[in-house]
Each structure stands twice: as C-alpha cells, then as structure tokens.
C-alpha cells in the first residue's frame, strides 16, 4: 500500500506538469484549429530560459519562473508572427507540418547554445519530507502548488476578463465571434502568450522534477497530447482532468511494467479514448 501511495504522489506531480502543457495545446487547438507539435519544445525553451536566470543572475528557480514564462511567451508570439501567421489561411495540415519544423528548429537551437549535457538548477540532494511511509519532496509541493495557482489564475482570466470571454467565444465559433466584433488578432496574440507561458511553467517544473536536457520537452509531447485528447481536445478545463489521469496512470503502471514503457501507457490511453469516446471526456472538437 505504501508503494501505491508513493506512486500516486509521483502521479499527481507528473499530472500537474502535464495539465499545464495540455491546457496550452487545447487553447491553441480550440482557437487556431491546429495541433501545435512544437509545444513540447516550447517547454524546453522555457526551462532553459529559467536556467539562464538562475545561472546568470543568481536567482532562485521560483523567482526565475515568471521570467521564463515571459521569455517563452515572447518566443511563441514571435514564431506565430514570423511562421504561422502567413500560413493561417492555408490548410491546417500545412500549419501542422510547419509546427514539426519549428520543433526541430527550437530543439536544435537549444542544443547549439547549451549543449547536449544534462543540467540541474540547483546541485545536490534535497531531503524529502516523510509522511508515514510516503516521501514528498519540497519540489513536489512547489510543482503541485504552482500548477494549482496557474490553473486558478487562468480560470479567473477566462471567466472574468473581457479578453478571456472573447477567447471562449472564438473557441466556440470563430466566424460568429468575428462578425460580433471580437478582435480576433488580439485573441490569437493572447492565445500564444498564455500557451507559451504555461508551456514554460510546465518545462521548469519538469526540469525540477527530473533533469534538464534539450529533449526534455519533446519526450513529454505524447503524454501532453494524450492528456489534451482525454479531456477533449480544445477544452482547457478537460485538460486538467486529462493531465491528472494520464500522470497517475503512467506512474501506477510502473508497479507492473518497467518505467521505460510509461509513454506506451499514454499512447494506449489515446487509442482507447479515440475508440470509446472520440471527442474526449468533455466532448472536445472532432
């Protein structure tokens, strides 16, 4: 039982990271109508932006997080303006392929600048808290608390602000929102800002939980998309349930299979969901 509880703790931590990534994927798909396959590498960009703040300015990781989110948001907006915006009126397949290209560009740029070696924000081992027979690390508490704060902030933004309501309207019906006077370019801008910022937060938390290397975000792309599909692609609130479900399922699976096969669990979930409920738990877009 203690082993299962320990795996549940790890699952909630992983699920919190996946939730932040999946929300960004769902927002981009819901408003721009294409799957952004460079999202995992945006997580990597945010994680390395935090590393720069930690190494160059001597900031603690938690203080570097807002800077990393701002940097990733700026990169996301720049990519949209330079690459995606000219292609927005073409086929979604062209946008999807271009996002694959951007993933390769971002990954290669990170590797050229920082090299292929593993890195950490803070060297050394931090002793975890012991609760009964379950170990809970300080970083685990920070990751879960940070994810909760960011999700609540996003909820308030979408529900209480004019821009948030415009984003919801455009996600429901882009043409009707445009006819009704919604500034669609402003909505697209905010979509990339939020998506990039959340990707950076997910990348920083993932690097805290594991190690930082140029492919850290790419390896998380499949679980992130599995979480988005499970919750209902295009449904940010469904991404929360999807992220936690995938995270817990992946960690619990290590009780019976080798950890190296955890991504296969995410893939299996995608297959089952597409067969049983193609539109996800919250009935996302087809």
C-alpha positions in Angstrom: 0.0 0.0 0.0 2.9 2.4 0.8 4.3 1.8 -2.7 1.0 2.6 -4.3 0.6 5.8 -2.3 4.1 6.8 -3.3 3.3 6.2 -6.9 0.1 8.3 -6.5 2.2 11.2 -5.2 4.5 10.9 -8.2 1.4 10.6 -10.5 -0.1 13.8 -9.1 3.2 15.7 -9.6 3.5 14.4 -13.2 -0.2 15.1 -13.8 0.3 18.7 -12.7 3.0 19.2 -15.2 1.0 17.5 -18.0 -2.0 19.7 -17.1 -0.1 22.9 -17.8 1.2 21.6 -21.1 -2.2 20.1 -22.1 -4.1 23.4 -21.4 -1.8 25.2 -23.8 -2.3 22.6 -26.5 -6.1 22.7 -26.0 -6.2 26.5 -26.2 -4.2 26.7 -29.4 -6.2 23.9 -31.0 -9.5 25.4 -29.8 -8.8 28.9 -31.2 -6.4 28.3 -34.1 -7.7 24.8 -35.1 -4.3 23.1 -35.5 -2.2 20.7 -33.4 0.9 22.5 -32.3 3.6 19.9 -32.3 6.3 22.4 -31.2 4.6 22.7 -27.8 6.9 20.2 -26.2 10.0 22.2 -27.4 8.4 25.4 -26.1 8.5 23.7 -22.7 12.2 23.1 -23.2 12.8 26.8 -24.2 11.0 27.9 -21.0 13.1 25.6 -18.9 16.4 26.8 -20.3 15.2 30.4 -20.0 14.9 29.8 -16.3 18.4 28.2 -16.3 19.8 31.5 -17.7 18.1 33.5 -14.9 19.4 31.1 -12.3 23.0 30.9 -13.6 23.5 34.5 -14.8 21.5 36.5 -12.2 21.8 34.0 -9.3 18.0 34.0 -8.9 16.3 31.1 -7.1 14.3 28.9 -9.5 10.9 30.1 -8.2 11.9 33.7 -8.8 13.2 32.8 -12.3 9.8 31.2 -13.2 8.0 34.4 -14.2 10.9 35.5 -16.3 11.0 32.1 -18.1 7.2 32.4 -18.7 7.6 35.9 -20.2 10.5 34.7 -22.4 8.6 31.7 -23.7 5.5 33.8 -24.3 7.7 36.3 -26.4 9.2 33.4 -28.4 5.7 31.9 -29.0 4.4 35.3 -30.3 7.4 35.8 -32.5 7.0 32.3 -34.0 3.4 33.0 -34.7 4.1 36.3 -36.4 7.0 35.0 -38.5 5.9 31.5 -39.4 2.3 30.7 -38.5 0.5 33.9 -39.3 1.4 33.9 -43.1 0.1 30.3 -43.2 -3.0 30.7 -41.1 -5.4 30.9 -44.1 -3.9 27.7 -45.7 -4.7 24.1 -44.9 -4.4 23.1 -41.2 -2.1 20.3 -42.4 0.4 22.9 -43.6 0.3 24.5 -40.2 0.8 21.1 -38.5 3.8 20.3 -40.7 5.3 23.7 -40.1 4.9 23.1 -36.3 7.0 20.0 -36.7 9.6 22.1 -38.4 9.6 24.6 -35.6 10.0 21.8 -33.1 13.2 20.8 -34.9 14.5 24.3 -35.1 13.8 25.0 -31.4 15.4 21.8 -30.2 18.5 22.3 -32.4 18.9 25.9 -31.2 18.7 24.8 -27.6 21.3 22.1 -28.2 23.6 24.5 -30.1 23.5 27.1 -27.3 23.6 25.0 -24.2 24.9 21.6 -25.5 23.6 18.1 -25.1 24.6 17.5 -21.4 22.1 17.1 -18.6 21.8 20.1 -16.3 20.2 21.0 -13.0 19.0 24.2 -11.5 20.4 23.5 -8.0 23.1 20.8 -7.5 22.9 18.5 -4.5 20.2 16.3 -3.0 17.3 17.8 -1.0 15.9 15.5 1.7 12.2 14.9 1.2 9.5 15.1 3.9 8.4 11.7 5.4 4.7 11.4 5.9 4.0 7.9 7.3 5.8 5.7 4.7 5.4 8.2 1.8 8.2 10.6 0.8 7.2 14.0 -0.5 9.9 16.3 -1.9 9.9 20.1 -1.5 10.0 20.4 -5.2 6.9 18.2 -5.5 4.9 20.5 -3.2 6.1 23.5 -5.2 5.1 21.9 -8.5 1.6 21.0 -7.4 1.0 24.3 -5.7 2.4 26.2 -8.7 0.2 24.3 -11.1 -2.9 25.0 -8.9 -2.2 28.7 -8.7 -1.7 28.9 -12.5 -4.9 27.0 -13.3 -6.9 29.2 -10.9 -5.4 32.3 -12.5 -6.3 31.0 -16.0 -9.8 30.2 -14.8 -10.3 33.7 -13.5 -8.8 35.2 -16.7 -11.2 33.2 -18.9 -14.2 33.9 -16.8 -13.8 37.4 -15.5 -11.9 39.4 -18.2 -13.1 40.7 -21.5 -10.3 39.1 -23.4 -10.9 35.8 -21.7 -14.6 35.9 -22.7 -13.5 36.8 -26.3 -11.2 33.7 -26.3 -14.1 31.5 -25.2 -16.3 33.0 -27.8 -13.8 32.5 -30.6 -13.2 28.9 -29.4 -16.9 28.1 -29.7 -17.4 29.8 -33.1 -14.7 31.8 -34.7 -16.7 33.3 -37.5 -19.6 34.3 -35.3 -17.1 35.9 -32.9 -15.5 37.9 -35.7 -18.9 39.1 -37.0 -19.8 40.1 -33.5 -16.9 42.5 -33.3 -14.3 40.4 -31.5 -10.8 41.4 -32.2 -9.6 38.0 -33.4 -5.9 39.1 -33.8 -5.9 40.2 -30.2 -7.4 36.9 -29.2 -4.7 35.0 -31.2 -2.0 37.1 -29.6 -3.2 36.2 -26.1 -3.6 32.6 -27.0 0.1 32.4 -27.8 1.1 34.4 -24.8 -0.8 32.1 -22.4 0.2 28.9 -24.3 3.8 29.9 -24.2 3.8 30.9 -20.6 2.1 27.7 -19.4 4.5 25.6 -21.6 7.4 27.4 -19.8 6.0 26.7 -16.4 5.5 23.0 -17.3 9.1 22.9 -18.6 10.5 24.4 -15.5 8.5 22.1 -13.2 9.5 19.1 -15.3 13.2 20.1 -15.0 12.8 20.5 -11.3 11.3 17.0 -11.0 13.8 15.3 -13.4 16.8 16.8 -15.3 17.2 19.5 -17.9 18.3 18.5 -21.3 17.5 19.6 -24.9 14.9 16.8 -25.5 13.1 17.1 -22.1 10.0 18.7 -23.7 10.0 16.6 -26.8 9.8 13.4 -24.7 6.7 14.8 -23.0 4.8 15.7 -26.2 2.9 12.4 -26.4 1.7 12.4 -22.8 0.7 16.1 -23.2 -1.4 15.3 -26.3 -2.8 12.2 -24.6 -4.0 14.5 -21.7 -5.5 17.0 -24.1 -7.3 14.3 -26.1 -8.5 12.5 -23.0 -10.0 15.7 -21.6 -11.5 16.7 -25.0 -9.2 18.5 -27.5 -10.0 22.2 -27.5 -11.3 22.1 -23.9 -8.9 23.6 -21.5 -10.9 22.5 -18.4 -10.9 18.9 -19.7 -7.1 19.1 -20.0 -6.9 19.3 -16.2 -8.7 16.0 -15.7 -6.8 14.5 -18.6 -3.4 15.6 -17.3 -4.0 14.2 -13.8 -5.4 10.9 -15.2 -2.5 10.4 -17.6 0.0 11.3 -14.9 -1.4 8.9 -12.3 -1.9 6.2 -14.9 1.7 6.4 -16.1 3.2 6.3 -12.6 0.9 3.5 -11.4 1.8 1.4 -14.4 5.4 1.2 -13.1 4.2 -1.1 -10.5 3.8 -3.8 -13.1 5.9 -2.7 -16.1 9.4 -1.1 -16.4 9.4 2.7 -16.2 10.8 3.0 -19.7 7.4 1.9 -21.0 5.5 4.7 -19.4 5.0 6.6 -22.7 3.3 3.5 -24.0 0.6 3.9 -21.3 -0.2 7.4 -22.7 -0.4 6.0 -26.2 -2.7 3.2 -25.1 -5.0 5.8 -23.4 -5.1 7.8 -26.7 -6.1 4.7 -28.6 -8.8 3.7 -26.1 -10.3 7.2 -25.9 -10.4 7.5 -29.7 -12.3 4.2 -29.9 -14.7 4.6 -27.0 -15.2 8.4 -26.8 -13.6 10.1 -29.8 -14.4 13.6 -28.5 -12.9 13.1 -25.1 -14.3 13.3 -21.6 -15.7 16.8 -22.1 -16.7 16.4 -25.7 -14.0 18.4 -27.5 -13.7 19.1 -31.2 -13.5 16.2 -33.6 
